[in-house]
Amino acid sequence: MTRPAAERLEISVWVRLMKTHGLILRAARARIGPDLTLPQFDVMTQLARAPRGVTATVLSRHLLVTAGNLTGIVDRLERDGLVKRTAHESDRRSVRIRLSPAGRRMMGRVLPRHRRDIAALLSGVPKADLEKLRALLGRLAGALDASGQLGEFDDFDEERR
């Protein structure tokens, strides 16, 4: 049975997005270094954007991981002295997770290197193409978000913060 051309196009776009995502993840994972796993790096990157800290619920939404997985990651980061949990100011049942001073120092070293690594990784693509791709991906994310089929999904575009 042959699929309609539009359906083939949509599947092809999805496959290319997944392949590209996998290639970039593989390269990023190799460059992060021995001190952090990619999930730990992702958690710490989000915490670096939130100096006052965030709750585990908010953090898990931004990372698209389950609270159970996040708990283990945060436990290891806390054990290593890179994050700390503190009581939430207005809700004692909740805690805020934030980078510790050691975590801030580590991210001060790791984030600039990560930005350079990603820039080098994408350096083979002309800047004008990257700008178009960024705009197209933004439109795609907006269309997916507006469809209402995904539920609550926060946009983490750095330029909006």
N, C-alpha and C positions, 0 to 999 in steps of 0.2 A: 504494500500500500504506500503510495507516495504522499508525502506531507505537503501542505500548501507552502508556497515560497516564503510567505511571511513567517510561518512557524519555523522553517529552517533557518531563516535569518535570526530570529529571536534566540533559538538554541545556539546558533553559531556565536552570537554576541556573548551569551552567557558562558560558553565554553572558553572563548578568548579571555573574558574577564577572569575566570577561574585560573586559567593557565598563567596569565600575567601575574595574578595575585600570588600564586604558588612560587613562581620564579623570583619575585621580589621578596617574598617571605624567606625563601631559602637563602638568598644573598644576605638579607638583614640578619637572620639567625646566625649565620657564619661570622658576621662582623661585630655582633654585640659583645662578644668576648666571653671569657670563662666565668666571670663573676655573676652573670645574670642569665636566666632563661628568657626566651621571648615573652612568655606570659608575665614574668616578673617585670621585665622592661615595660610592657604595655601598662601594667598597673602603676608603676612609678612615673611613667610619662603623664598619665592622667592626673596623678597626685601633684606633679610639678605644676600643672595648670590650675590647681586649686589650693593655694597656700593655706587657707583656713581648714582644709581637709573636706572630706565628703563621707557620707554614710556608705556602708557596703551595698545597700540597695541601689543608690545612685551610681556607684562605681560599677556594679555588675551590669546595669543597663547600658552604660557607655562602652563597656568591653564586650558585651554580648556573651558573657559566660554566666554559668549558674552561680548562685550564692554559695553552694557547696564547694565548687571549684575555687571560687575567689577566697573562701576562708582558708583553704590550704596554702594558697599563694601568699596571702597576707600573713599567715602564721610564720611561714619561712622567712619572709622579709622582716618581720618583727624580731624573730629569733636572731637574725643577722644584724639587727640594729639599724635597719634602713628605713623602717616606718614605725609609727607609734599609734596606738589607739588611745583616744581620750573620750571621756564622757561628753555626750552632746549637751550643749548649754541649756536647751529648752526641753529635752526629752531624755530623761535619765535611763530609759530602756534602750536607747540607741547610742552608738559610739561613732565618733568621727575618726577617720583614718587619714593620717597626714605623713608627709616625709619627715624623718628625723633630721637633725643637722648632718649626720653622716650620709643620709639618703640624698639630701640637697647637694652636698659636696659631690657625691658620685654622679648625680644627674648633671651637675655643672660640667663634669668631664665627658660623660657619655653622650648627652644630647647633641652638643656641637659636632662631635665625631659622627654620630648617626646622621645628622643633617648633611654633612660632607659626603658620607658614604652613599646616601640615597641620591644626592646630586650627581656624584660620579657614576652611579649605576644608570641614571637616566640621561647622562650627558650625550649619548649617541642619538637622542631624539631632538630635533630642532626645537628651540624655545617656543616658536610660534605654534608648533604641533602640540607641545605640552600645554600651552595656554588653551588651545581648542579642546584638547582632551579633558582638561580640568573643567571647562565650561560645560562640555557635553555630559560628563559624569555628574556635575551639579544638577543639570537638568534631569538626568535619569533619576538621581536620588530624590529630587523634588517631585517628580511624577510618581515614583513609588510611594513616597510619603503621602502625597495627596490622594492616592487611590484608596487609602483607608484599609487596605488589606494587610498591612504590616503591624497594626497596632501602634503603640507609643514607641517612637524611635527618635532619639535626640541627634541632631546634627552637630558634629564636633569640628566644624570648619574653623581653623585657627583665626582666620580673618574676621570672624564674627565675634570673637572674644576680646 
